[in-house]
């Protein structure tokens, strides 16, 4: 160390900034993180990437954003329904208002319906299907079912894939951390009862639990699937949190907090939880990967969200149904997408594990 | 030790009681019952009268509320009386007996293959840690570990059964046997079974192989840094003896836990893979009985699965004490 470096007072880096600097050094984990950021971008901007509704258009003197309808059907301006567009914008815009203009999504394809012939009024062809539906410049990833575009379905399916991962794992983390914290901190009979409960949920075959819970609602939508995955996937996190709390409740800083008169909830969530968060964070990343897998698997078994909603699993399932015909594009693209996303979350999980494990800390830090 | 065992078994029995109660409640409260999922009931000409439905429900024991029916089930289960399947009208145990063979055929083969390959690969990658070939191997294994088995199953089916159909590499798409299996000679039968097993066993094996390799390597990495390994090296022992005798034996503890956790998986089968390969095993039986609301079959399989899970945990804990003399239960 040189002379002038010694004169400046350096704050020693905190645990999380140390972990982040260690995480940044792992190239694959960084690539994985960037990939997830990219996917989130695709998810957020999916209606602007693939869709048949203009991003922005001027119609009869006003500016509209019909593409918002992809996020929530109520956000599509009612004027287009009133003017009988029937979801076909290009031809109708020109016919009903010659002065109108529109900015279109990058790819003119729709995840909810096949693009039919003559939508632009130029005499162009509609989407081909079955064996003719192989990847082409019109349908980048080919088509499935009766001419649904796979690229558009997958772009919009990204929203569902990421949402399933985040929401269901967030829910299971919430449940798992709360139950684990209470069991570990209070101990005694509470611990014994909660541990039994965790064991019972762990022993129940997860598919029975998922299917039984899904069967309770009449026609499950994606939020039911998320809720059910969240309600069944928390046991691992609960056990980890419990173990951490058991260890930390005996430590000096907890005793100090107790002496200062902090209430149990404050000790649990303000003092112990931040110190036990690192080991709990790792299973969250793996949990997201698992949730995405289970959602796709449920679609494959026919229990996922219903087909008009685009999801990677739905496309994969249609490829499975048509396996004998050998439509490879219906398997390859969704399969690769699921694989890459799961891989990315696994890499992130592992990166977190190694960068937050104090035993593996680099002496250079 | 005996004290510990008795306590564990008592707790296990209590947990089992809770699990079966919860499951019974869950599946009895799923919408629909075995009567209206029966395809014969969909035919309007065969619609049965209300009185008949009530009579049938009484025959099935479905007229009572589920918490009462649970105790009937429990009483029968205690005497190993698991009843008859609603949908195929066969004793549950004979259905399970038929399904368990094909499942074991896959899971045991895959388990043996996994161990045979994972041990040398794991040890090899420990020795060559950081070298180019080890990093390449780890990378490929990591890819395989993250590759969803159902996606792999579909890809393999597409490649070997469809795209390579009518060539030397053609493998059967699904099922455990050829339709003409009965007329085959013994060698033809063996060859046929072998061909049908290749794809499912591959899908069952590659993921766990990758997992086991990484598991062995991670544990070895930790052990190999210990002082006693340096001591052994300083004594002048050969590298292979150090690796196997001093290092690997000390990684057996986590390995044994893993063994305990694989026990239920051996018999339960994988529902999704069995569905994709149309394999007549436990996973398929289980999945079908969910669809037909076949309560006796569902309950028996759940009971079996829970017993195995708890037993696996217990065996792992007992084996702990055997492989690690430091652990004492009292």
Interface residues (C-beta under 8 A of the other chain):
Chain A: X196 X199 X200 X202 X203 X204 X205 X207 X208 X209 X211 X212 X213 X215 X216 X218 X289 X293 X296 X297 X300 X301 X316 X319 X320 X323 X324 X326 X328 X331 X332 X335 X338 X339 X342 X343 X346
Chain B: X11 X14 X15 X18 X19 X22 X23 X26 X27 X29 X30 X31 X32 X142 X143 X145 X146 X147 X148 X150 X151 X154 X155 X157 X158 X162 X163 X173 X268 X271 X272 X275 X276 X286 X287 X290 X298 X302 X305 X306 X309 X310
